């Protein structure tokens, strides 16, 4: 496994979730009011 990188980000809200299977990919659900907003997902483990 590669070593984690250290990063710093600014934002307005954060959610931490487990990615679920979604067809042939994985997905996370975010709050509905995030629709149409720019979002970053970061693998933390």
MMTF fields as JSON, N, C-alpha, C and O atoms, coordinates in Angstrom:
{
  "mmtfVersion": "1.0.0",
  "mmtfProducer": "UNKNOWN",
  "numBonds": 179,
  "numAtoms": 180,
  "numGroups": 45,
  "numChains": 1,
  "numModels": 1,
  "chainsPerModel": [1],
  "groupsPerChain": [45],
  "chainIdList": ["A"],
  "bondAtomList": [4, 2, 8, 6, 12, 10, 16, 14, 20, 18, 24, 22, 28, 26, 32, 30, 36, 34, 40, 38, 44, 42, 48, 46, 52, 50, 56, 54, 60, 58, 64, 62, 68, 66, 72, 70, 76, 74, 80, 78, 84, 82, 88, 86, 92, 90, 96, 94, 100, 98, 104, 102, 108, 106, 112, 110, 116, 114, 120, 118, 124, 122, 128, 126, 132, 130, 136, 134, 140, 138, 144, 142, 148, 146, 152, 150, 156, 154, 160, 158, 164, 162, 168, 166, 172, 170, 176, 174],
  "bondOrderList": [1, 1, 1, 1, 1, 1, 1, 1, 1, 1, 1, 1, 1, 1, 1, 1, 1, 1, 1, 1, 1, 1, 1, 1, 1, 1, 1, 1, 1, 1, 1, 1, 1, 1, 1, 1, 1, 1, 1, 1, 1, 1, 1, 1],
  "groupList": [{"groupName": "UNK", "atomNameList": ["N", "CA", "C", "O"], "elementList": ["N", "C", "C", "O"], "formalChargeList": [0, 0, 0, 0], "bondAtomList": [1, 0, 2, 1, 3, 2], "bondOrderList": [1, 1, 2], "singleLetterCode": "X", "chemCompType": "L-PEPTIDE LINKING"}],
  "groupTypeList": [0, 0, 0, 0, 0, 0, 0, 0, 0, 0, 0, 0, 0, 0, 0, 0, 0, 0, 0, 0, 0, 0, 0, 0, 0, 0, 0, 0, 0, 0, 0, 0, 0, 0, 0, 0, 0, 0, 0, 0, 0, 0, 0, 0, 0],
  "groupIdList": [1, 2, 3, 4, 5, 6, 7, 8, 9, 10, 11, 12, 13, 14, 15, 16, 17, 18, 19, 20, 21, 22, 23, 24, 25, 26, 27, 28, 29, 30, 31, 32, 33, 34, 35, 36, 37, 38, 39, 40, 41, 42, 43, 44, 45],
  "secStructList": [7, 7, 7, 7, 7, 7, 7, 7, 7, 7, 7, 1, 7, 7, 7, 7, 7, 7, 7, 3, 3, 3, 6, 6, 3, 3, 3, 7, 7, 7, 7, 4, 4, 4, 6, 6, 1, 7, 7, 7, 7, 7, 7, 7, 7],
  "xCoordList": [0.842, 0.0, 0.892, 1.879, 0.554, 1.364, 1.241, 0.272, 2.247, 2.215, 1.184, 1.048, 0.456, -0.503, 0.213, 1.346, -0.461, 0.079, -0.62, -1.761, 0.062, -0.523, -1.054, -0.342, -2.298, -2.876, -3.703, -4.175, -3.864, -4.665, -5.694, -5.358, -6.965, -8.037, -8.898, -8.984, -9.526, -10.519, -11.874, -11.992, -12.894, -14.22, -15.285, -14.998, -16.509, -17.657, -18.314, -18.879, -18.251, -18.823, -17.99, -17.267, -18.089, -17.402, -18.306, -18.988, -18.305, -18.967, -17.941, -17.109, -17.997, -17.104, -17.984, -18.78, -17.844, -18.719, -17.922, -16.78, -18.527, -17.98, -18.569, -19.784, -17.718, -18.203, -18.921, -18.431, -20.078, -20.873, -20.731, -20.398, -20.991, -20.972, -22.11, -23.226, -21.803, -22.799, -22.583, -21.876, -23.177, -22.944, -21.523, -21.128, -20.741, -19.345, -18.392, -17.236, -18.889, -18.072, -18.468, -19.165, -18.028, -18.403, -19.018, -18.778, -19.812, -20.447, -20.582, -20.623, -20.648, -21.011, -22.152, -22.239, -23.014, -24.109, -23.772, -23.282, -24.044, -23.786, -25.114, -26.112, -25.142, -26.405, -27.007, -26.286, -28.325, -29.038, -28.697, -28.677, -28.433, -28.13, -26.746, -26.369, -25.985, -24.707, -24.89, -23.926, -26.091, -26.329, -25.912, -26.298, -25.122, -24.65, -23.414, -22.913, -22.912, -21.722, -20.487, -20.596, -19.31, -18.056, -17.678, -17.639, -17.398, -17.135, -15.846, -15.556, -15.066, -13.881, -14.089, -14.578, -13.714, -13.734, -12.29, -11.541, -11.887, -10.513, -10.505, -11.206, -9.728, -9.552, -8.688, -7.55, -9.215, -8.462, -7.959, -7.367, -8.178, -7.595, -7.191, -6.682],
  "yCoordList": [-1.177, 0.0, 1.247, 1.298, 2.254, 3.472, 4.262, 4.117, 5.101, 5.944, 7.058, 7.591, 7.414, 8.508, 9.845, 10.036, 10.752, 12.086, 13.041, 12.807, 14.103, 15.092, 16.239, 16.752, 16.647, 17.752, 18.62, 18.174, 19.852, 20.803, 21.378, 21.791, 21.41, 21.94, 22.874, 22.736, 23.811, 24.658, 24.258, 23.92, 24.292, 23.931, 24.461, 25.211, 24.064, 24.564, 23.493, 23.799, 22.256, 21.14, 19.91, 19.863, 18.921, 17.654, 16.515, 16.624, 15.435, 14.198, 13.087, 13.118, 12.12, 10.964, 9.736, 9.473, 8.988, 7.843, 6.679, 6.842, 5.508, 4.311, 4.217, 4.316, 4.026, 3.881, 2.548, 1.52, 2.565, 1.364, 0.95, 1.763, -0.335, -0.839, -0.188, -0.039, 0.19, 0.803, 0.353, 1.021, -0.764, -1.296, -1.815, -2.683, -1.29, -1.715, -0.647, -0.566, 0.171, 1.203, 1.305, 0.434, 2.35, 2.608, 3.997, 4.839, 4.235, 5.547, 5.945, 5.102, 7.23, 7.781, 8.76, 9.376, 8.899, 9.852, 11.06, 10.936, 12.23, 13.48, 14.202, 13.835, 15.221, 15.93, 16.509, 16.933, 16.517, 16.962, 18.404, 18.745, 19.244, 20.642, 20.795, 21.907, 19.708, 19.734, 19.546, 19.688, 19.232, 19.016, 20.258, 21.374, 20.057, 21.145, 21.858, 22.782, 21.44, 22.053, 21.244, 20.058, 21.868, 21.177, 20.46, 21.081, 19.153, 18.312, 17.538, 17.14, 17.317, 16.461, 15.278, 15.422, 14.112, 12.904, 12.465, 12.39, 12.17, 11.807, 10.426, 10.201, 9.502, 8.177, 8.317, 8.778, 7.922, 8.138, 6.858, 6.91, 5.718, 4.48, 3.55, 2.459],
  "zCoordList": [0.0, 0.0, 0.0, 0.735, -0.82, -0.848, 0.454, 1.2, 0.709, 1.895, 1.702, 0.601, 2.767, 2.629, 2.413, 2.857, 1.733, 1.524, 2.49, 2.887, 2.859, 3.752, 2.904, 2.041, 3.141, 2.395, 3.322, 4.368, 2.921, 3.69, 2.745, 1.635, 3.177, 2.352, 3.181, 4.402, 2.523, 3.149, 2.598, 1.42, 3.435, 2.975, 3.913, 4.846, 3.653, 4.396, 5.245, 6.295, 4.816, 5.564, 5.273, 4.277, 6.133, 5.884, 6.34, 7.358, 5.59, 5.984, 5.84, 4.933, 6.721, 6.624, 6.541, 7.443, 5.466, 5.211, 4.658, 4.227, 4.674, 4.047, 2.639, 2.47, 1.631, 0.258, 0.113, 0.58, -0.533, -0.782, -2.235, -3.097, -2.498, -3.861, -4.643, -4.145, -5.859, -6.729, -8.161, -8.915, -8.551, -9.899, -9.992, -9.213, -10.943, -11.067, -10.519, -10.934, -9.582, -8.946, -7.47, -6.948, -6.816, -5.427, -5.347, -6.212, -4.305, -4.177, -2.719, -1.823, -2.508, -1.209, -1.448, -2.511, -0.47, -0.566, 0.283, 1.405, -0.272, 0.429, 0.626, 0.005, 1.48, 1.719, 0.434, -0.47, 0.375, -0.814, -1.187, -2.37, -0.207, -0.531, -1.177, -1.547, -1.319, -2.027, -3.532, -4.284, -3.985, -5.417, -6.194, -5.848, -7.243, -8.084, -7.555, -8.196, -6.386, -5.799, -6.162, -6.473, -6.128, -6.367, -5.071, -4.009, -5.153, -3.992, -4.22, -5.348, -3.158, -3.226, -2.308, -1.188, -2.791, -1.97, -1.794, -2.768, -0.546, -0.238, 0.401, 1.387, -0.14, 0.456, 1.698, 1.61, 2.859, 4.109, 4.757, 5.835, 4.13, 4.659, 3.539, 3.796]
}
